[in-house]
């Protein structure tokens, strides 16, 4: 048998080629004859014993097998009213996976007491607290420990079972506490609060005064959902939606310090952090830190999960309170216009208004004559400084741009988007979709309602 034929059979044949056939390959063909023999002689169904060198290699492989995965520690206790010892938190409260990785909450009872006293200070009376994302309830326990005249009711929204196990005993121990297995990120949860009568004892307070009783608290998730949630809450203030139907309800958050920096970014010093959220937050609310940043540092000592958990880095957090402004810069019905202008112009945030305004809509450069009208005083609300960079524009500049766009652009897209939203809601109400009815006709139309609405909008516009 020639060498070429042997090589072809040795490398290309099926598993029937045993080690006795491979021995015909010259030893000099491979750099290591021993490794070549091992490669060709170890066969699962070989009837002959391998050479001694191969036996040694097999023994080495068996010694290098990875150990079995260690079973994950679990926490079991009949006492769920008291929180576990700190060394047991790894077993009691999961930190892996998208569901738990963004849930950061207070772990230190002393710092939780400071936060609770800052959120509900002395002088508060008969507060109704809605607390979302409480985790196992370290802050909830601190609120319960405050003087009872300060808080009349605590409504806790939490949907994850590992945390609910430590929250339900609080409801049994204190009649003021109501633990509801609801997700604080879902709008249905807040609708259920009203439907089930938890807010029946809340009075509507005139807008010229802060609501003395209702107060919203939350540990905001550190993921993008936390940013989306606070943006949605702030956007509901101008039109009096959500809890703001009862008045100027304060909101207190334990949030990522980066989100705090973005929310408070000013046009002078923090313009690089300034974004759409910054403008909306400053147009509808006033806000302040309730504790000095040093009070919650180092963050690993005050928050969970901390850096002691493998794969986790302690995230700096801060405690703030937002109060809706008495005089809203975003007028009722103008939020859609603000949204459109912010979205279109912040794409060009490094350009000045004079160069960027043409990006709003066809013919929008004509707005400059209204925004820079020399016959108006410099501080007139209809004027805006066209030389400012987009990220350095004040909220009053944005108000002027939004009003001018809506008033002077015949085909302003922001106004058309508002009409589409109006007709869409009207059709949903007519079909019974908005009210939650499950009629057969409504279900059949739901898949094609967008096409119907587009036709209606084109006919009405």
JOZI-V603764 format. One record per pair of residues at least 12 apart in sequence whose ideal C-beta (glycine too) atoms are under 7 Angstrom apart, sorted by the first residue. I is the first residue (numbers start at 0). J is the second residue. If there is no record, write none. Layout:
i,j
I,J
I,J
This chain:
i,j
0,23
5,23
5,24
6,24
8,20
9,21
9,24
9,39
14,42
17,42
17,45
18,39
18,40
18,42
18,45
18,47
21,39
21,40
33,52
36,50
36,52
36,53
37,53
37,56
40,53
41,53
72,89
72,90
73,90
74,87
74,90
74,91
79,164
79,165
79,168
80,168
80,172
82,135
82,137
82,165
88,303
89,308
92,135
92,161
92,303
93,161
94,304
94,308
94,311
98,159
101,220
101,221
101,222
102,132
102,134
102,220
103,218
103,221
103,302
103,314
103,316
104,133
104,134
104,137
104,218
104,302
104,303
105,137
105,138
105,253
105,301
105,302
106,137
106,301
106,302
106,303
107,300
107,301
108,137
108,141
110,295
110,301
111,137
111,138
111,141
112,141
112,144
113,290
113,294
114,138
114,141
114,253
114,290
114,318
115,138
115,141
115,142
115,145
116,145
117,289
117,290
117,318
118,216
118,251
118,289
118,320
119,142
119,145
119,149
119,150
123,149
124,148
124,149
125,151
125,212
126,149
126,150
126,151
126,212
126,214
127,151
127,152
127,201
127,212
127,213
127,214
128,142
128,150
128,152
128,153
128,154
128,214
128,216
129,154
129,215
129,216
130,153
130,154
130,155
130,156
130,216
130,217
131,156
131,183
131,217
132,183
132,217
132,218
132,220
133,155
133,157
133,166
133,218
134,162
134,218
135,162
135,165
135,166
136,165
136,166
136,169
139,153
139,155
139,166
139,169
143,169
143,173
143,176
150,175
151,175
152,175
152,177
153,175
153,176
154,177
154,179
154,192
154,197
155,176
155,177
155,178
155,179
156,179
156,181
156,183
156,188
157,180
158,180
158,181
158,182
163,180
166,178
177,197
183,217
184,224
184,228
189,241
201,213
201,245
203,245
203,246
204,245
204,246
205,246
206,246
206,247
206,325
207,325
209,247
209,249
209,322
210,245
210,246
210,247
210,248
213,242
213,245
213,248
214,248
214,249
214,251
215,242
215,248
215,250
216,251
217,252
218,253
219,252
219,253
219,254
219,258
221,255
221,314
225,254
225,255
225,258
226,258
226,276
229,252
230,276
230,279
232,250
233,279
233,280
233,283
233,284
234,279
234,334
236,283
236,284
236,323
236,327
237,283
237,327
237,329
237,330
237,331
237,334
238,331
238,334
243,323
247,322
247,323
249,320
249,321
249,322
250,321
251,320
252,319
253,316
253,318
254,316
254,317
254,319
255,314
255,316
256,315
256,316
256,317
259,317
259,319
260,272
261,274
261,276
261,277
262,276
262,277
262,280
262,286
263,286
264,277
266,391
266,392
266,393
270,390
270,391
273,390
274,345
275,341
275,342
275,345
278,341
278,394
278,397
281,394
282,328
282,329
282,394
283,323
283,324
283,327
283,329
284,321
284,322
284,323
284,324
285,322
285,324
286,319
286,320
286,321
287,319
287,320
288,317
288,318
288,319
289,318
289,319
289,320
290,318
292,317
295,316
295,317
297,313
298,313
298,314
298,315
298,316
299,313
302,316
328,394
328,398
333,401
335,413
335,416
335,417
335,420
336,401
336,404
336,405
336,413
337,397
337,401
339,412
339,413
339,416
340,359
340,397
340,400
340,401
340,404
340,413
343,358
343,359
344,358
344,359
344,389
345,389
346,358
347,389
348,388
348,389
348,390
349,388
350,388
350,389
351,385
351,386
351,387
351,388
352,383
352,385
352,387
352,389
352,392
353,367
353,385
353,386
355,389
359,404
360,408
360,410
360,411
360,412
362,408
363,404
363,408
366,403
366,404
366,407
367,385
369,381
369,403
369,407
370,382
370,383
370,385
370,399
370,400
370,403
371,385
380,395
380,398
380,399
381,399
381,402
382,399
383,396
383,399
383,400
384,396
415,460
418,456
418,459
418,460
419,452
419,456
422,452
422,455
422,456
422,459
423,452
426,448
426,451
426,452
430,444
432,445
